[in-house]
């Protein structure tokens, strides 16, 4: 095997290749993303906006007390049902986005209905993975925080000293900051986990423990220049999402400020839906980037960037 065609030679993935793949994916699935956001988040958005703007809508539409009470009950019930619906379906949608990317590079054409059915079947395995991530990486952190606060409270009570507000303020700042940084590290460490899951699920070598080992192994071999490019691309995608949200919020606010309570509520709903689409687009671009480097890792380790798991696709039937 000559050097140019060796797996290690494939590690230098160029920015144009990354951007082209992201662009192809977003273009191919844009309408599907909008439809999924409507399915997963729109009921909750409608309920939240209706309750937040309830007084303005009441004044705008001149509701009587009886009608307004019915209005609050209806949208209150909608909120109670829409919240768990949004949590569950958004998790399914996140799995589906990974399926879209994997099937795209596997050259397996899946309709939206097929990818959604497959994502539903992978819902509980994905929940198990999330639970294992918490147990492996976050439980010890939670235990340490609880222990630290307990020991400090015990110290204060035993020494009969006053509670120090400075300690509380430091903890209030340090804990969220530490958690955010730690979560970022864990996210990067396990960025290939769902790709490994899709490639191994229902195969003889599948086990949840093996998923973590393989994901970490592939992450190790992609840490050089490829690792830096991934971080730059991810941070750039997050900045783009923030810019989209700012512009969308300004335009919607400017266009609905003179429309009264009902118009403002509609504008807020549109803004929230647009924000959800922006989040989905950013996540899709980010995961596509990770998948490219997952291919790099597989090339380095196995000499083959792609693994098509037919056992996975057989679940659609």
C-alpha positions in Angstrom: 0.0 0.0 0.0 1.5 3.4 -1.0 1.6 6.3 1.4 -1.0 8.3 -0.5 -3.6 5.6 -0.2 -2.9 4.5 3.3 -5.5 5.1 6.0 -3.4 7.5 7.9 -3.1 9.7 4.8 -6.9 10.2 5.0 -6.6 12.0 8.4 -6.2 15.4 6.8 -9.8 16.2 6.0 -10.1 19.6 4.4 -12.5 22.4 5.4 -14.1 22.4 1.9 -14.9 18.7 2.3 -16.5 19.4 5.7 -18.5 22.4 4.5 -19.6 20.5 1.3 -20.8 17.5 3.4 -22.7 19.8 5.9 -24.2 21.8 3.0 -25.4 18.6 1.2 -26.9 17.3 4.4 -28.7 20.5 5.3 -30.0 21.0 1.8 -31.2 17.4 1.5 -33.1 17.4 4.9 -34.1 21.0 5.3 -37.9 20.5 4.8 -37.7 17.3 6.9 -36.2 19.3 9.8 -38.9 21.9 9.6 -41.6 19.2 9.6 -40.0 17.4 12.6 -39.7 20.6 14.6 -43.4 21.2 13.9 -44.2 17.7 15.1 -42.0 17.7 18.2 -42.1 21.3 19.5 -45.1 23.1 18.0 -47.7 21.8 20.6 -45.5 23.0 23.4 -44.7 26.3 21.8 -48.4 27.0 21.2 -49.2 26.2 24.8 -46.4 28.2 26.3 -47.1 31.3 24.1 -50.8 31.1 24.7 -50.3 31.1 28.5 -47.6 33.8 28.5 -49.6 36.1 26.4 -53.0 35.1 27.9 -53.7 38.6 29.4 -52.9 40.4 26.2 -54.9 38.0 24.1 -57.8 38.4 26.6 -57.8 42.1 26.2 -57.3 42.0 22.5 -60.2 39.5 21.9 -62.4 40.8 24.7 -62.9 37.4 26.4 -65.4 37.1 29.2 -64.4 35.6 32.5 -66.0 32.3 31.6 -64.4 32.1 28.2 -61.0 33.1 29.6 -61.2 30.4 32.3 -61.9 27.8 29.6 -59.1 29.2 27.5 -56.6 28.8 30.4 -57.8 25.3 31.2 -57.5 24.2 27.6 -54.0 25.5 27.1 -53.0 24.4 30.6 -54.0 20.8 29.7 -52.2 21.1 26.4 -49.0 22.2 28.2 -49.2 19.2 30.5 -49.4 16.8 27.6 -47.1 18.8 25.3 -44.2 18.9 27.7 -43.5 15.1 27.9 -44.4 14.8 24.2 -41.7 17.4 23.4 -39.1 15.7 25.6 -39.7 12.2 24.1 -40.1 13.2 20.5 -37.1 15.5 20.6 -35.0 12.6 21.8 -36.3 10.5 18.9 -35.6 13.3 16.5 -32.0 13.6 17.7 -31.6 9.9 17.1 -33.2 10.3 13.7 -30.7 13.0 12.7 -27.8 10.6 13.4 -29.7 8.0 11.3 -30.0 10.5 8.4 -26.3 11.1 8.4 -25.3 7.5 8.8 -27.7 6.3 6.1 -26.5 9.2 3.8 -22.9 8.0 4.0 -24.0 4.3 3.9 -25.8 5.2 0.6 -29.0 3.7 2.0 -32.0 5.8 0.9 -34.5 6.2 3.7 -37.8 8.0 3.5 -38.8 10.3 6.4 -41.3 7.7 7.5 -38.7 4.9 7.5 -36.1 7.0 9.4 -38.7 8.0 12.0 -39.9 4.4 12.5 -36.3 3.3 13.0 -35.6 6.1 15.4 -38.6 5.1 17.5 -37.3 1.5 17.7 -34.0 2.9 18.9 -35.6 5.1 21.6 -35.1 2.8 24.6 -31.6 1.8 23.7 -30.7 5.5 23.4 -32.3 6.1 26.9 -30.1 3.3 28.2 -27.0 4.9 26.7 -27.9 8.3 28.3 -28.4 6.6 31.6 -25.0 4.9 31.3 -23.3 8.2 30.4 -24.8 9.7 33.6 -23.7 6.8 35.7 -20.2 6.7 34.2 -19.4 10.4 34.0 -21.8 12.5 36.1 -22.8 10.5 39.1 -19.5 10.9 40.8 -19.6 14.7 40.2 -23.1 15.0 41.8 -22.0 12.9 44.8 -18.9 15.1 45.3 -21.0 18.3 45.2 -23.5 16.9 47.7 -20.7 15.7 49.9 -19.0 19.1 49.8 -22.1 21.0 50.7 -22.9 18.5 53.4 -19.5 18.7 54.9 -19.6 22.5 54.8 -23.0 22.6 56.5 -21.7 20.2 59.2 -18.6 22.4 59.7 -20.8 25.5 60.1 -23.1 23.8 62.6 -20.2 22.3 64.6 -18.1 25.4 64.8 -21.2 27.6 65.4 -20.0 30.0 62.7 -22.1 32.1 60.4 -22.8 30.9 57.0 -20.4 32.6 54.6 -22.2 34.3 51.7 -18.9 34.5 49.8 -18.6 30.7 49.8 -22.2 30.5 48.5 -21.5 33.0 45.7 -18.3 31.2 44.7 -20.2 27.8 44.6 -23.0 29.4 42.7 -20.6 30.5 40.0 -18.1 27.6 40.1 -20.6 24.7 40.0 -22.4 25.7 36.7 -19.0 26.7 35.1 -17.4 23.5 36.2 -20.4 21.5 35.0 -20.4 23.3 31.6 -16.7 22.7 31.0 -16.9 19.1 32.2 -19.9 18.4 29.9 -18.0 19.8 27.0 -15.1 17.5 27.6 -17.5 14.5 28.0 -19.3 15.5 24.8 -16.1 15.6 22.8 -14.8 12.3 24.4 -18.1 10.5 23.4 -18.8 12.3 20.2 -18.7 9.1 18.2 -20.8 7.0 20.6 -24.1 7.1 18.6 -22.2 6.3 15.3 -20.6 3.3 16.9 -24.0 2.3 18.3 -25.6 2.4 14.8 -22.8 0.4 13.3 -22.8 -2.3 16.1 -26.5 -2.5 17.1 -27.9 -6.1 16.8 -24.5 -7.5 15.7 -22.7 -10.3 17.6 -20.1 -7.9 19.0 -22.7 -5.5 20.4 -22.7 -4.6 24.1 -23.1 -1.3 25.8 -19.7 -1.6 27.4 -18.1 -2.3 24.0 -19.8 0.9 22.6 -18.0 3.1 25.1 -14.7 1.4 24.5 -14.9 1.7 20.8 -16.0 5.3 20.8 -13.2 6.3 23.1 -10.7 4.3 21.0 -11.7 6.1 17.8 -11.7 9.4 19.6 -8.1 8.8 20.7 -6.8 8.3 17.1 -8.5 11.5 15.8 -7.0 13.9 18.3 -4.3 15.6 16.3 -5.1 18.2 13.7 -8.5 16.6 13.0 -9.5 17.2 16.7 -8.7 20.9 16.4 -10.7 21.2 13.2 -13.7 19.6 14.8 -13.6 22.0 17.8 -13.3 25.0 15.5 -16.2 23.8 13.3 -18.4 23.1 16.3 -17.7 26.5 17.9 -18.3 28.2 14.5 -21.6 26.4 14.2 -22.8 27.5 17.6 -21.8 31.1 16.8 -23.9 30.9 13.6 -26.9 29.6 15.5 -26.7 32.5 18.0 -26.5 35.0 15.1 -29.5 33.4 13.4 -31.5 33.6 16.7 -30.6 37.3 17.2 -31.5 38.3 13.7 -34.8 36.3 13.8 -35.8 37.7 17.1 -35.1 41.3 16.0 -37.1 40.9 12.8 -40.0 39.2 14.4 -40.1 41.7 17.2 -40.0 44.6 14.8 -42.7 43.2 12.6 -45.2 42.3 15.4 -44.8 45.1 17.9 -47.8 47.0 16.5 -50.1 44.0 16.1 -51.5 43.9 19.6 -51.5 40.9 22.0 -52.6 38.3 19.5 -50.1 39.4 16.9 -47.3 39.5 19.4 -48.2 36.0 20.6 -48.1 34.8 17.0 -44.8 36.5 16.4 -43.4 34.9 19.6 -44.6 31.4 18.4 -42.9 31.9 15.0 -39.7 33.1 16.7 -39.6 30.1 19.0 -40.2 27.7 16.1 -37.5 29.4 14.0 -35.1 29.1 17.0 -35.9 25.4 17.2 -35.2 25.0 13.5 -31.9 26.8 14.0 -30.9 24.5 16.9 -31.7 21.5 14.8 -29.7 22.8 11.9 -26.8 23.6 14.1 -26.9 20.2 15.7 -27.2 18.5 12.3 -24.2 20.4 11.0 -22.2 19.6 14.1 -23.0 15.8 14.0 -22.2 15.7 10.3 -18.8 17.1 11.2 -18.3 14.5 13.9 -19.3 11.8 11.4 -16.6 12.9 9.0 -14.0 12.5 11.7 -15.5 9.2 12.8 -14.8 8.0 9.2 -11.2 9.3 9.7 -10.9 7.3 12.9 -12.3 4.1 11.2 -9.9 4.6 8.3 -6.9 4.8 10.7 -8.0 1.8 12.7 -9.5 -0.5 10.1 -8.5 0.8 6.7 -12.2 1.3 5.9 -14.1 4.5 6.6 -17.6 3.0 6.3 -19.5 0.1 8.0 -23.0 -0.6 6.8 -25.0 -2.4 9.5 -27.7 -4.3 7.6 -29.1 -5.6 10.9 -30.0 -2.1 11.8 -31.8 -1.4 8.5 -33.7 -4.7 8.8 -35.6 -3.1 11.7 -37.5 -1.0 9.3 -39.3 -4.0 7.8 
